[in-house]
Amino acid sequence: MSAQPDLLYSEEEEALRAAVRDLLADHCDAAGVLARAESDTPHDPEAWKALTDGMGLAGLLVPEDLGGQGATHREAAVVLEELGRAVAPVPYLTSAVVATEALLACADGGDLLTELATGRRIGALAVGLHLGPGGDRKTVRVEDGALRGELTGIADAAVADVLLVPADDGGLYAVDADAVTVTPQVSLDLTRPLATVTLDGAPGRRVGDAEPAVRRALRAGAGLLAAEQLGVAEWALTETVRYLKDRKQFNRPVGGFQALKHRLARLWLEVVNLRAAARNAADALATGEDTDVAVAVAQAYAAPVAVHAAEEAVQLHGGIGMTWEHPAHLYLKRAKADSIAYGTAGAHRAAVGELVGLPTP
């Protein structure tokens, strides 16, 4: 019988959190993220360079013999909590987690792993962001050694240097971004842009089998997405409580009104439960125990809580919460976009039922 997992944060994880939070305070302040969201280039290269070159965080999941940090998903989850708290416009989830996990399942991906671990190259798995671990995935054709086809909804494709493309022959191919056409798509989340990737005879190098690599990558993406959603929800709760303590009506702090206290108390309980589910998913990914169930439970719970927290932040901030100048709308858009990323909450609830032998109607 396995030991009960310790879901509390270790001293090392808390130190990592403090370092990442300080870095993001310097590089991803609300005004800067808002300004980038209005531009054609939401990705923040300076923040990415600080996270990767400065702290080596792109290689957390990469073994030390391949140039990485040899850490676990628990540490990566702490980083994603802070990135969610800042709605940081960096491709950490897509490159340092999803693309990296795909390559870890490939026999010939070692050289690319080393490059991604430095952060100097960015990777993206060419699978629609909406697809979960068990979803049906679109592939491209292999014709005369070249790749042809079109893939939509690819997150962070616009900033990727290498794309990992599943093909109809069962292989996963590494394709240089210069060899494909990337067309931006309209995305609700302004800090994580989507794109259509068109391959018209693009050369690619087969790095492994697509099915196990993509399944592993999407499972890790779904599990650690819960940590990002936790960061979004915690920001929304913290900032809303702070605002309601300062905002006064009838010469009283608004936060003292009983109806608002009840709403905040309910939200606090939801966020605490989300933290437990997200930590359990990260721990399961790190240990390999009951991973599918832990990830599905976390995603089934995380999406509605993050959306609820962001909606409450917008509403309880009153008029200012409805303005473009206040960052609350960025958190609501991230929460709504995350709610359909790597599978919807409904799909994950159905997966939980199948995994525990209680299929849904």
N, C-alpha and C positions, 0 to 999 in steps of 0.2 A: 504494500500500500504506500503510495507516494506521500511525501510530507506536505502539509498545508502550505501553500505559497505565502510568502511575506510580501504583501502589497504596499507596505509603507515605503516611503522614499528613503534611500540610504544617504549617508553623509555625502558620498561622492556625487549622487544624483542631485542633491540640493545645491552642492557647489557648482555643478554644471548648469543648473537652472539659473543661479545667480549670475554666472558669467554670461550666459546667453541673453538674459534679460538686460544686463548692463549694455551689452553690445547693441541690442535692438533699440534701446533707448537712444543711443547715439545715431543709429543708421535708419531706423524705421519709425520715426515719430509720426503722429497722426497727420500733421500738415504735409509732411513729405509723401506719405502713402496716398493721401488725397490728390496731391498734385500729379503723382505718377498715374493714378487712376484716370485722370483727365487726358493724359497724353497717349500717344500711339505706342509707347514703350513702357508698359507697367513694370516689367522686370527691373529689379534694382541690382545692377552689377556690383556696386560698391558693397552693399550688404552681403551679397553672395560671396564676394572675395574675402570679406572679413570672417564670415562663417567657415569658409573652406581653407583658404591660405592661412588665415590668422589662427583658427582654432582646430582645423583638421576634422570638422564635423561631417564632411561629405563621406568620409571613410569609416564612420562608426561601425557599420555592419560588414565591412571588408576585413578579411583576416590580415594579420600583421605581415605574413610572408608575401602578401600581394600589395603591400604599401598602405594598408588601412590601420584602423585603431583596434580591431578585434574586440569591439564592445558588443553589447546585446541590444535587443529591441527595447529593453527598459530605458536605456540611455537615449536611444533615438526617440522614444515617446516623450521624454522630458523636453528634448529640443522642439518637438512638434507642438507640445503644449504652449511653449513660449512663442513659437511662430504663429500659432493660432491666436494667441492673446494680442499679438501685434498686427494681425492680418498681413504678415510680411509677404511682399510680392517676390518670392524667391522659389526656385523649382526644387526645393528640398524633398518633398514627398515624392515627386515624380522621378527625380534622378537618384538621390541618395538612398531612397527606399525601394520604389517599384522597379526601376530599371536595374538597380544593383541586385535586388533579389532575383530578378529574371536571370541575370548573368551568373549568379551563384549556383543556379541549377543547370548551367551549361558547361559542357566539357571544354569548350574552346573559348571561354570568355575571360580568361585570366588577364590578358593584356588590356582589355577594355575596363575591367574592374580596377586595375591600377590607375588608369587615366581618370575614371570617375571619382576614385577615392581622393585625388588631389583637388577636385573641383574645377580644374582647368578645362575639362570637357564636361558637357552636360548631356545626359542621356534621357531618352523618353521611350517608353513602351508604346508602340503604335497600336493601341487598343483603346476603344472609346471609353472615356472617363466614366460613363454611366454603367459600364458592365461590371458585374460582380464575379467572384471566383468561379461560380457555376454557370455563368451566362454563356450563350452562344456567341462566338466571336467571328467577325468577318476577317477573311484572309485575302492576300493578294496572289496573283498567278505567277508561277515560275515558267518563263518561256525563253528557251535558248540561253539559259544561265542568267537571265535578267528578270527583274521584278516589275510587274505591271498591275495596276489597280488603284483604287481610291479608298482611303480610310478617313472617317469623320469623327469629330469630337475628341481629338487627341490633345490632351492637356500639355501645355508648355512646349509644344512642337516648334513654336516660333523661335525659341531660344536654344533649342537642342542642337548639339553638334553631331550626335549620332542617334539614329532611330533603330529600335529593335522591332523588326517587322515579322509577324507570323505569316507563313506562306501555305499554299494549298498542298505542298508536298510534305507537310508536317514539320518543316524546319523553322527555326527562328533565325532571321538574318540581320546582321548589323549593316546598316546603310548610312553612309555619310549624308548629312543634311543638305550638303551642296548638290547632291544628285537627285533631289526630289523638289517638288513644288509645294510650298506651304502657303495656304490661303486662310487668313484669319476668319473665324466665325464669330457671330455675335454671342457674347457670353454674359450671363447675369452677373457672375462674379468677375468684377473688373480687375482683381488682383491675381487671377489664375486663368489666363486666356486660353481659349480652345482654337483649334485650327483643323482644316482639312488637308490631308497629306496625299498628294497625287504622285504615283510612281509610273513613269513612262519609259520603261527599259532601264531602270536604275540598277547598277551593279550592287551586289550584296555578298557578304561573307557569312556562310552558315556557321553559327556558333553553338548550336545545340538543337534539341527537340522542343518544339513550341509548346505542346500541351502541358508537360510538367513545369516548364519555366514560367509560362503565363499564369497557370493556376497558383503557383507559389507566390509570384509577384503580386497578383491581385488579392490574395489572402493577406499578405503582409500589408498591402496598401489599405485594405478595409480595416484591419486591426489597428493600425497606427493612425488612420484617419480619425478614429475615436479620440485619440489624444489631442489632435488638432481641434476637434469639436469641443472637447473639454476646455481648451484654452479660450475659444470663442465664448463659451457659456460663462466661464469665470470672469472674463473681462466685462461681459454684459452685466452680470450680477454686481461685481465690485463697483463699477462706474455708476450704476443706477443707485445703489445704496449711498454712495458718496454724494451724488447730485441731490437725492431726496433729503439728506441731512442738511445741506446748505440752502436748498430752495425753501422759501417761506411763503405761507399764505395765512392771512389773519394773525400775523405776528407769531406763527408757530411753524416749526420745520414740517414740511409736507410728509416726511418719513414717519412722523409721529401719529399720522392718521391710521386708525385701526384697519381699515379696509386695505390700505397699501401694505401695512405690516403683514397681513395674512398672505397677500400675493407674493411678497418677498420671502416669507417663510416657506411657502410651497416651492418657490423656485430654488431656494437654498437646498431643500431636501432633494430635489431633482438633480442638482449639480453634484451633491455629495454622492448620490447613487451612480451618476455618470462617471465620477472619478473612480469608483470601485470597479465598474465594468471595464473602463478603459485600461486601468492598471492591470486587471486580470487578463485582458487580451494581450497586452504587451508582455506580461510574464509568461503566458502560454506560448507566445511566439518565440520567446527566449529559451524556454525549456523544452518545447515540443510536446507538451502534455495537454490533451484535450483542446488542441488549438482550434479546430474547426468550430466547436461549440462556443468557445470563449469569444472568438471573433464575431460569430453570428449574433451572439447575445449582445455584445458591445454595440454593434451597428444597429441592431433592432431598437436599442434604447437611446443611442447617442443622437440620432438625427432629430427626433421630435424635441428633445431637451434643448439642444443648441438653437433650434428655430424658435422655441418658446422663449428662451432667455433673450435672444436678440429682438424678438417682437416686444417683449416687456421693456427692454431698454429704450426702444424707439418711442413706445407709448408713454412710459413714465417720465421720459425727459420732456414731455410736453411739446410745445412749439419748436424748440430748438432741435429736438430729436428728429423732426421732419425735414430739416434743412440739409442742403448738400454740404455745407461747411462743417457740420458735425460728423464724426466718423461712424456713428451708429449704423448708417445705411450700408457701409462696407461690411460690417459684421453680419447684418441681416442677409445680405446677398451671399456672403461666404457660407453662412449657415444653410441657406436655401439650396445653394449649389452643392454643398457637401451632402445634403440629404438625399441626393440621387447619385452621388459618386460611389463607385465600386459596389453598386447594388442598393436598392431602396430598403427602407426599414421593413416594408412588407415582405420583400424577397428574403431578407435575412430571418424574419420571423418564421416564414415557411421552411427555411433551411434548418432552423432550430428544431422545428417539429419533426422533420425527417431524421435528423441526427439522433434525437432521443426517442424515436419510435412513436411519436404522436403527430402524425401528419395532419395538416390543417385541412378543412373541408374544401 
